Amino acid sequence: MSAGPAIDLNADVGESFGRWTLGDDAALLPHLTSANVACGFHAGDPLTLWRTVLGCVEHGVAIGAQVGYRDLAGFGRRFIDLAPDDLRADVLYQLGALDGLARAAGGAVAYLKPHGALYHAVTRDHGQARAVVEAVVAYGGLPVLGFPGSVLLDLAAAAGLPVVAEGFADRAYRADGSLVPRSEPGAVLDDAAAAAEQAVRLVGAGQVRSLCVHGDSPGAAATAAAVRRALDDAGVRVEAFA
């Protein structure tokens, strides 16, 4: 593969809550360059988030605010038709909470990525995408990580925010470039080798700057390690975008 821009490797972390544990962040973080940290709305209690940002700082991993709907029971995967003012305030609240913890740990929030149903909503919903962008602008501006060609990235770029398109190493794609819904069989690639092969293909297509591995998937750490090895073998430089 010819030399090109560096590729970021991100994953969702900090998604445990109280006595309920999801994922193995300690095993996953060393393989990442960026971490999408839950902000307490879809997952993550304060102690979990504190430990997560400490881990990010320890491993030199960029901290991203993964903002979502206020939906702990549904893990943020249920669409909520919030009024723009409500969504803007919710995003600001989540940004402030995580950034406060990150700064106390010696880091800072370096970018924003929507989670779950909000991620999918802002690919096409102008009202919700605009509310997220307005919150980021009001917070002082951060890079925005999202789906290629999404309304969110279009509006963020128009607002002068850095935008980063991402691909998914461990999710199946349809022929039109959209993701196979999680409700359909085979939507998640649970084979580390298959995810690694897809990661190299996505980078080779030249349309993404960051690759995501889902931290809540079984074997996420092994998948991230396999992806990173495959990128190294392909001569791809792996580093954080923020």
Rosetta silent file (secondary structure, phi, psi, omega in degrees, C-alpha in Angstrom):
SEQUENCE: MSAGPAIDLNADVGESFGRWTLGDDAALLPHLTSANVACGFHAGDPLTLWRTVLGCVEHGVAIGAQVGYRDLAGFGRRFIDLAPDDLRADVLYQLGALDGLARAAGGAVAYLKPHGALYHAVTRDHGQARAVVEAVVAYGGLPVLGFPGSVLLDLAAAAGLPVVAEGFADRAYRADGSLVPRSEPGAVLDDAAAAAEQAVRLVGAGQVRSLCVHGDSPGAAATAAAVRRALDDAGVRVEAFA
SCORE:     score description
SCORE:     0.000 S_00000001
   1 L     0.000  134.053 -179.441    0.000    0.000    0.000 S_00000001
   2 L   -69.559  155.679 -179.696    1.384    3.420   -0.922 S_00000001
   3 L   -63.693  144.415  179.791    2.184    5.922    1.788 S_00000001
   4 L  -157.113 -168.614  179.926   -0.710    8.151    2.800 S_00000001
   5 L   -64.355  153.785  179.149   -2.175    9.981    5.751 S_00000001
   6 L   -66.080  154.394  178.933   -2.067    8.328    9.145 S_00000001
   7 E  -114.803  136.098  177.630   -5.073    6.325   10.300 S_00000001
   8 E   -91.834  146.913  175.526   -6.628    6.584   13.738 S_00000001
   9 E  -121.016  114.663 -176.422   -7.963    3.531   15.602 S_00000001
  10 E  -119.140  162.260  175.528  -10.852    4.263   17.965 S_00000001
  11 E  -154.853  157.112  177.572  -13.228    2.285   20.151 S_00000001
  12 E   -83.519  127.815 -178.305  -16.120    2.917   22.526 S_00000001
  13 E  -137.345  175.049  178.714  -15.065    2.650   26.168 S_00000001
  14 L    70.637   27.307 -172.819  -16.271    3.613   29.650 S_00000001
  15 L   -99.843    8.783  172.690  -19.601    1.898   29.095 S_00000001
  16 L   -76.740  164.846 -179.544  -19.856   -0.040   32.361 S_00000001
  17 E  -150.923  115.323 -179.730  -22.282    1.198   35.001 S_00000001
  18 L    59.439 -126.072 -178.623  -22.100    0.466   38.717 S_00000001
  19 L   -84.820   -1.541 -179.045  -21.810   -3.282   39.229 S_00000001
  20 E   -93.876  118.246 -176.206  -22.622   -3.942   35.548 S_00000001
  21 L  -105.302  131.030  177.239  -19.444   -4.435   33.488 S_00000001
  22 L  -129.186  123.172  178.382  -19.340   -4.064   29.731 S_00000001
  23 L    78.923  172.070  178.361  -16.199   -4.648   27.727 S_00000001
  24 L  -124.922   79.038 -174.822  -12.580   -4.937   28.854 S_00000001
  25 H   -61.353  -36.733 -178.628  -11.261   -1.389   28.613 S_00000001
  26 H   -61.005  -37.513  178.803   -7.974   -2.210   30.346 S_00000001
  27 H   -79.775  -27.018 -175.201   -7.131   -4.745   27.627 S_00000001
  28 H   -82.687  -41.894 -172.317   -8.474   -2.584   24.796 S_00000001
  29 H   -54.928  -39.768 -178.135   -6.919    0.823   25.493 S_00000001
  30 H   -61.563  -17.975 -179.003   -3.277   -0.122   24.746 S_00000001
  31 H   -92.763   -8.291 -172.058   -4.223   -0.906   21.132 S_00000001
  32 L   -97.686  160.136  167.463   -6.066    2.377   20.485 S_00000001
  33 L  -110.271  -20.918  176.211   -5.055    5.859   19.453 S_00000001
  34 E  -140.321  146.914 -178.937   -8.438    7.414   20.325 S_00000001
  35 E  -127.765  124.030  176.502  -11.142    6.420   22.812 S_00000001
  36 E   -87.141  100.803 -171.912  -14.812    7.342   22.528 S_00000001
  37 E   -93.156  126.834  176.384  -15.656    7.676   26.213 S_00000001
  38 E   -56.024  153.542 -175.755  -19.279    7.441   27.329 S_00000001
  39 L  -117.333   14.903  174.975  -20.536   10.570   29.074 S_00000001
  40 L    96.898   -9.060 -178.756  -23.076    9.120   31.487 S_00000001
  41 L   -90.172  -48.346  177.609  -26.230    9.404   29.388 S_00000001
  42 L   -94.260  -21.365 -179.214  -26.218    6.103   27.476 S_00000001
  43 L  -172.288  167.153  173.686  -23.665    4.434   29.793 S_00000001
  44 L    91.981  111.372  171.451  -20.906    5.157   32.279 S_00000001
  45 L   -90.398  164.991 -175.056  -21.125    6.145   35.945 S_00000001
  46 H   -54.800  -42.107 -179.389  -18.742    8.816   37.304 S_00000001
  47 H   -66.926  -40.423  176.651  -16.243    6.354   38.814 S_00000001
  48 H   -59.920  -44.838 -178.975  -16.153    4.312   35.612 S_00000001
  49 H   -66.383  -39.121  177.561  -15.534    7.437   33.565 S_00000001
  50 H   -60.698  -47.811  179.020  -12.837    8.646   35.959 S_00000001
  51 H   -63.473  -34.754 -179.313  -10.994    5.345   35.717 S_00000001
  52 H   -67.977  -46.241 -179.973  -11.400    5.383   31.950 S_00000001
  53 H   -67.794  -32.384  173.790   -9.897    8.827   31.433 S_00000001
  54 H   -61.186  -42.464  177.934   -7.045    7.918   33.773 S_00000001
  55 H   -63.821  -39.529  177.626   -6.380    4.906   31.543 S_00000001
  56 H   -61.244  -46.566  179.819   -6.468    7.084   28.430 S_00000001
  57 H   -62.710  -42.647 -179.419   -3.939    9.488   29.913 S_00000001
  58 H   -59.561  -39.841 -175.315   -1.706    6.590   31.024 S_00000001
  59 H   -96.329    2.847  179.672   -1.631    5.080   27.538 S_00000001
  60 L    68.273   32.845 -178.411   -1.482    8.356   25.612 S_00000001
  61 L   -96.898  131.230  179.241   -4.870    7.756   24.003 S_00000001
  62 E   -63.581  137.976 -177.740   -6.876   10.770   22.791 S_00000001
  63 E   -96.854  120.865  175.721  -10.095   11.269   24.777 S_00000001
  64 E  -112.556  143.372  176.032  -13.295   11.734   22.796 S_00000001
  65 E   -86.570  113.595  176.850  -16.707   12.575   24.226 S_00000001
  66 E   -95.877   96.803 -175.259  -19.179    9.990   23.007 S_00000001
  67 E   -88.820  146.655 -179.180  -22.453   11.815   23.506 S_00000001
  68 L  -149.203 -177.568  174.582  -25.811   10.081   23.265 S_00000001
  69 L   -70.049  154.553  176.775  -29.457   10.203   24.146 S_00000001
  70 L   -76.328   87.146 -169.643  -30.421   10.075   27.815 S_00000001
  71 L  -153.192   68.485  179.214  -31.254    6.369   27.612 S_00000001
  72 L   -62.627  -41.562 -176.771  -29.432    4.132   30.083 S_00000001
  73 L   -64.116  -35.680 -178.644  -32.033    1.366   29.819 S_00000001
  74 L   -99.209    8.077  179.333  -31.734    1.216   26.027 S_00000001
  75 L    56.360   29.475  177.305  -27.973    1.835   25.930 S_00000001
  76 L    68.159   14.841 -177.996  -28.637    4.872   23.758 S_00000001
  77 L  -101.188   12.037  176.021  -29.717    2.725   20.832 S_00000001
  78 L  -111.973  129.220 -179.959  -33.313    3.978   20.773 S_00000001
  79 L   -65.178  134.884  175.495  -34.131    7.101   18.779 S_00000001
  80 L  -125.152  120.748 -175.586  -35.492    9.988   20.856 S_00000001
  81 L   -82.580   73.623 -177.990  -37.040   12.880   18.944 S_00000001
  82 L   -76.774  145.788  170.709  -35.633   15.649   21.129 S_00000001
  83 L   -65.412  147.003 -178.005  -36.287   19.307   20.474 S_00000001
  84 H   -53.343  -41.344  179.677  -33.104   21.034   19.255 S_00000001
  85 H   -61.861  -40.358  178.743  -32.785   23.132   22.409 S_00000001
  86 H   -65.633  -45.058 -177.940  -32.982   20.015   24.581 S_00000001
  87 H   -66.736  -41.622  178.678  -30.451   18.100   22.499 S_00000001
  88 H   -58.488  -45.458  179.794  -28.048   21.052   22.378 S_00000001
  89 H   -66.237  -40.021  179.032  -28.153   21.355   26.171 S_00000001
  90 H   -62.455  -40.846  178.937  -27.776   17.601   26.644 S_00000001
  91 H   -66.587  -43.193  177.800  -24.672   17.544   24.447 S_00000001
  92 H   -61.187  -41.539  179.548  -23.158   20.514   26.292 S_00000001
  93 H   -60.482  -46.263 -179.052  -23.873   18.823   29.630 S_00000001
  94 H   -66.830  -41.788  177.285  -22.139   15.627   28.546 S_00000001
  95 H   -58.488  -47.691 -177.317  -19.165   17.489   27.102 S_00000001
  96 H   -64.288  -40.567 -178.757  -18.687   19.476   30.287 S_00000001
  97 H   -64.197  -48.971 -177.567  -18.968   16.457   32.561 S_00000001
  98 H   -69.595  -39.391 -178.936  -16.419   14.338   30.706 S_00000001
  99 H   -64.781  -35.495  177.004  -14.049   17.230   30.070 S_00000001
 100 H   -62.336  -45.313  177.601  -14.039   18.060   33.780 S_00000001
 101 H   -64.764  -42.775 -178.513  -13.023   14.509   34.654 S_00000001
 102 H   -62.712  -41.294 -179.337  -10.469   14.397   31.835 S_00000001
 103 H   -68.581  -36.316  176.552   -8.805   17.634   32.935 S_00000001
 104 H   -65.388  -26.994  179.624   -8.615   16.450   36.533 S_00000001
 105 L   -87.572   -2.879  179.751   -6.850   13.330   35.226 S_00000001
 106 L    97.990   11.520  178.303   -4.308   15.385   33.285 S_00000001
 107 L  -124.890 -152.882  177.152   -5.968   15.239   29.889 S_00000001
 108 L  -169.747  154.449  174.308   -8.837   16.932   28.050 S_00000001
 109 E   -68.123  126.464 -174.102  -11.627   16.053   25.643 S_00000001
 110 E  -105.834  -15.090 -179.942  -10.078   16.237   22.178 S_00000001
 111 E  -164.901  173.477  178.320  -13.068   15.481   19.922 S_00000001
 112 E  -127.854  140.656  172.295  -16.746   14.504   19.863 S_00000001
 113 E  -139.209  128.479  174.819  -18.486   11.474   18.420 S_00000001
 114 E   -68.989  157.391 -179.586  -22.214   10.705   18.737 S_00000001
 115 L  -114.149  147.436  165.560  -23.251    7.293   20.021 S_00000001
 116 H    52.903 -125.441 -176.515  -25.798    4.729   18.885 S_00000001
 117 H   -63.202  -32.939  177.292  -29.156    6.041   17.779 S_00000001
 118 H   -67.295  -39.347  177.380  -27.915    9.622   17.853 S_00000001
 119 H   -56.313  -46.448 -178.355  -25.015    8.668   15.562 S_00000001
 120 H   -72.479  -36.017 -179.529  -27.454    7.285   13.027 S_00000001
 121 H   -62.395  -43.245 -174.714  -29.952   10.131   13.443 S_00000001
 122 L   -78.367   -1.737  171.612  -27.411   12.852   12.663 S_00000001
 123 L   -71.698  -23.002 -173.509  -26.388   11.152    9.441 S_00000001
 124 L  -136.697  -20.538 -175.845  -29.660   12.383    7.933 S_00000001
 125 L   -90.785  108.367 -175.753  -31.630   14.556   10.413 S_00000001
 126 H   -64.145  -39.127 -177.808  -30.685   18.207    9.879 S_00000001
 127 H   -64.219  -46.134 -179.087  -32.349   19.433   13.077 S_00000001
 128 H   -72.741  -37.751  177.172  -30.580   17.000   15.374 S_00000001
 129 H   -62.879  -42.308  179.972  -27.278   17.310   13.535 S_00000001
 130 H   -63.800  -37.866  179.009  -27.434   21.091   13.766 S_00000001
 131 H   -63.399  -40.504  178.087  -28.110   20.916   17.504 S_00000001
 132 H   -65.062  -45.235  179.883  -25.013   18.762   18.031 S_00000001
 133 H   -62.532  -43.385  179.683  -22.864   21.089   15.940 S_00000001
 134 H   -61.717  -35.320  177.398  -24.165   24.165   17.762 S_00000001
 135 H   -66.004  -43.127  179.763  -23.262   22.554   21.077 S_00000001
 136 H   -64.145  -42.486  178.250  -19.716   21.851   19.913 S_00000001
 137 H   -62.560  -44.092 -179.649  -19.327   25.409   18.638 S_00000001
 138 H   -63.440  -29.902 -179.753  -20.699   26.813   21.902 S_00000001
 139 L   -77.771   -9.982  178.192  -18.187   24.706   23.824 S_00000001
 140 L   117.508   -4.907  176.203  -15.343   26.336   21.925 S_00000001
 141 L    95.306  128.698  177.160  -14.976   23.976   18.980 S_00000001
 142 L  -146.695  155.738  170.451  -13.711   20.407   18.685 S_00000001
 143 L   -61.867  147.709 -179.908  -13.125   17.967   15.837 S_00000001
 144 E  -117.429  126.693 -179.995  -16.235   15.917   15.035 S_00000001
 145 E  -103.024  129.056 -177.217  -15.981   12.216   14.208 S_00000001
 146 E  -164.743 -173.671 -175.119  -18.790   10.708   12.170 S_00000001
 147 L   -76.725  137.548  179.850  -20.026    8.721    9.197 S_00000001
 148 L   -55.982  135.227  177.526  -18.722    9.714    5.747 S_00000001
 149 L    76.322    7.986 -177.667  -21.170   11.895    3.833 S_00000001
 150 L   -75.714  156.011  174.046  -23.363   12.468    6.878 S_00000001
 151 H   -58.955  -39.158 -179.667  -25.353   15.633    7.498 S_00000001
 152 H   -55.772  -50.591 -177.962  -23.445   15.983   10.757 S_00000001
 153 H   -67.949  -34.643  176.919  -20.061   16.223    9.060 S_00000001
 154 H   -62.446  -47.056 -178.999  -21.418   18.558    6.376 S_00000001
 155 H   -69.517  -36.652  178.465  -22.830   20.966    8.956 S_00000001
 156 H   -64.051  -43.201  178.768  -19.751   20.701   11.173 S_00000001
 157 H   -63.888  -40.157  178.929  -17.471   21.559    8.251 S_00000001
 158 H   -64.439  -27.750  178.899  -19.718   24.493    7.317 S_00000001
 159 L   -85.901    1.563  178.105  -19.391   25.733   10.903 S_00000001
 160 L    86.639   13.345  179.457  -15.607   25.651   10.632 S_00000001
 161 L   -89.376  143.212  172.740  -15.078   22.541   12.754 S_00000001
 162 L   -63.662  137.125 -179.853  -12.504   19.900   11.797 S_00000001
 163 E  -121.864  144.755 -177.730  -14.324   16.786   10.572 S_00000001
 164 E  -132.285  120.030  178.110  -13.098   13.200   10.535 S_00000001
 165 E   -86.758  138.586 -178.348  -14.806   10.435    8.551 S_00000001
 166 E  -123.415  153.678  172.138  -14.695    6.967   10.075 S_00000001
 167 E  -117.740  165.890 -176.262  -15.134    3.416    8.944 S_00000001
 168 E  -116.053  114.634 -179.039  -16.051    0.358   11.003 S_00000001
 169 L   -67.543  -32.691 -171.387  -13.670   -2.553   11.075 S_00000001
 170 L  -112.438   22.003  175.143  -16.145   -4.850   12.805 S_00000001
 171 E  -122.092  142.395  178.393  -19.451   -3.945   11.147 S_00000001
 172 L   -78.201  145.223 -179.920  -20.829   -5.342    7.910 S_00000001
 173 E  -111.044  149.058  170.247  -21.553   -2.931    5.062 S_00000001
 174 L   -85.397  170.032 -178.026  -24.244   -2.953    2.413 S_00000001
 175 L   -62.482  -28.076 -178.604  -23.403   -2.447   -1.251 S_00000001
 176 L   -84.706    4.353  178.676  -24.450    1.227   -1.019 S_00000001
 177 L    91.432   -3.586  176.544  -21.910    1.908    1.739 S_00000001
 178 L   -84.640  162.291  179.939  -24.413    1.969    4.612 S_00000001
 179 E   -80.816  143.756  171.781  -24.079   -0.286    7.637 S_00000001
 180 L   -68.013  126.260 -179.614  -26.079   -3.487    7.931 S_00000001
 181 L   -56.653  145.518 -179.692  -28.561   -2.855   10.805 S_00000001
 182 L   -62.158  -19.727  179.422  -27.748   -4.661   14.033 S_00000001
 183 L   -73.875  -10.956 -178.172  -31.164   -6.324   13.829 S_00000001
 184 L  -101.147  147.397  179.138  -30.002   -8.337   10.804 S_00000001
 185 L   -59.154  142.088  176.342  -27.800  -11.454   10.926 S_00000001
 186 L    78.064   10.700 -178.234  -24.111  -10.863   10.311 S_00000001
 187 L   -66.470  -31.080 -179.858  -24.247   -7.153   11.138 S_00000001
 188 E  -110.708  129.339  177.497  -21.259   -7.470   13.476 S_00000001
 189 L   -83.754  109.150 -176.265  -18.046   -9.159   12.326 S_00000001
 190 L   -96.298    8.552  177.534  -17.062  -11.347   15.257 S_00000001
 191 L  -105.793  120.290 -175.048  -13.949  -12.754   13.586 S_00000001
 192 H   -60.784  -38.874 -179.369  -10.809  -10.715   14.292 S_00000001
 193 H   -65.021  -40.898  179.008   -9.144  -11.714   11.031 S_00000001
 194 H   -64.978  -40.197  178.230  -12.180  -10.660    8.990 S_00000001
 195 H   -64.045  -40.551  179.874  -12.286   -7.308   10.800 S_00000001
 196 H   -64.372  -42.283  178.250   -8.581   -6.776   10.141 S_00000001
 197 H   -62.558  -42.003  179.626   -9.009   -7.514    6.440 S_00000001
 198 H   -65.856  -37.483  178.947  -11.931   -5.093    6.228 S_00000001
 199 H   -58.532  -45.733 -179.949   -9.912   -2.422    8.024 S_00000001
 200 H   -64.780  -38.393  177.895   -7.154   -2.603    5.411 S_00000001
 201 H   -63.672  -43.420 -179.233   -9.735   -2.450    2.600 S_00000001
 202 H   -63.030  -41.519  178.271  -11.378    0.620    4.116 S_00000001
 203 H   -65.201  -41.186 -179.878   -8.060    2.399    4.442 S_00000001
 204 H   -62.873  -28.231  178.432   -7.164    1.469    0.887 S_00000001
 205 H   -71.013  -19.395  173.768  -10.389    3.061   -0.385 S_00000001
 206 L    74.517   19.263 -176.685   -9.107    6.378    0.947 S_00000001
 207 L  -108.152   -3.379 -178.712  -12.417    7.648    2.311 S_00000001
 208 L  -128.668  152.365  178.790  -11.859    7.378    6.065 S_00000001
 209 L  -111.480  -13.615 -178.792   -9.378    8.866    8.521 S_00000001
 210 E  -140.434  147.301  176.788  -10.366    6.754   11.530 S_00000001
 211 E  -118.208  139.014 -178.312  -11.369    3.128   12.084 S_00000001
 212 E  -112.064  137.119  167.409  -13.707    1.979   14.859 S_00000001
 213 E  -118.256  130.266 -176.581  -13.787   -1.267   16.816 S_00000001
 214 L   -77.818  118.846 -176.086  -16.791   -1.622   19.124 S_00000001
 215 L   -67.802  -18.755 -179.179  -15.615   -2.007   22.689 S_00000001
 216 L   -89.061   -2.358  178.373  -18.800   -3.801   23.777 S_00000001
 217 L   -80.360  143.823  175.995  -18.277   -6.646   21.298 S_00000001
 218 L   -58.381  136.043  178.773  -16.853   -9.926   22.618 S_00000001
 219 L    72.609   23.776 -176.773  -13.127  -10.124   21.927 S_00000001
 220 H   -60.255  -39.402 -179.405  -12.843   -6.414   21.147 S_00000001
 221 H   -63.674  -43.062  178.692   -9.270   -6.196   22.436 S_00000001
 222 H   -64.925  -37.565  177.857   -8.182   -9.105   20.241 S_00000001
 223 H   -65.032  -45.251  179.249   -9.941   -7.525   17.255 S_00000001
 224 H   -61.666  -40.478  178.445   -8.236   -4.165   17.858 S_00000001
 225 H   -63.771  -41.504  179.562   -4.870   -5.897   18.146 S_00000001
 226 H   -65.744  -40.478  177.770   -5.477   -7.777   14.890 S_00000001
 227 H   -62.095  -45.371 -178.189   -6.523   -4.583   13.113 S_00000001
 228 H   -64.278  -41.268  177.497   -3.442   -2.768   14.308 S_00000001
 229 H   -62.268  -41.776 -179.478   -1.136   -5.596   13.210 S_00000001
 230 H   -64.393  -40.077  177.902   -2.784   -5.684    9.795 S_00000001
 231 H   -65.955  -42.666  177.263   -2.366   -1.945    9.356 S_00000001
 232 H   -59.621  -45.333 -179.104    1.275   -2.161   10.425 S_00000001
 233 H   -63.552  -30.061  179.891    1.865   -5.007    7.972 S_00000001
 234 L   -85.167    1.099  179.349    0.252   -2.920    5.207 S_00000001
 235 L    78.007   22.749 -179.371    2.595   -0.013    5.961 S_00000001
 236 L   -93.043  126.347  176.070   -0.148    2.204    7.363 S_00000001
 237 L   -75.396  130.457 -177.923    0.913    4.667   10.067 S_00000001
 238 E  -111.578  117.760  179.092   -1.478    4.537   13.025 S_00000001
 239 L  -157.820  158.396 -179.645   -1.867    7.676   15.136 S_00000001
 240 L   -65.339  146.319  177.053   -4.558    9.839   16.689 S_00000001
 241 L   -84.401  -20.011 -175.716   -6.165   12.521   14.539 S_00000001
 242 L  -117.039    0.000    0.000   -6.653   14.874   17.505 S_00000001
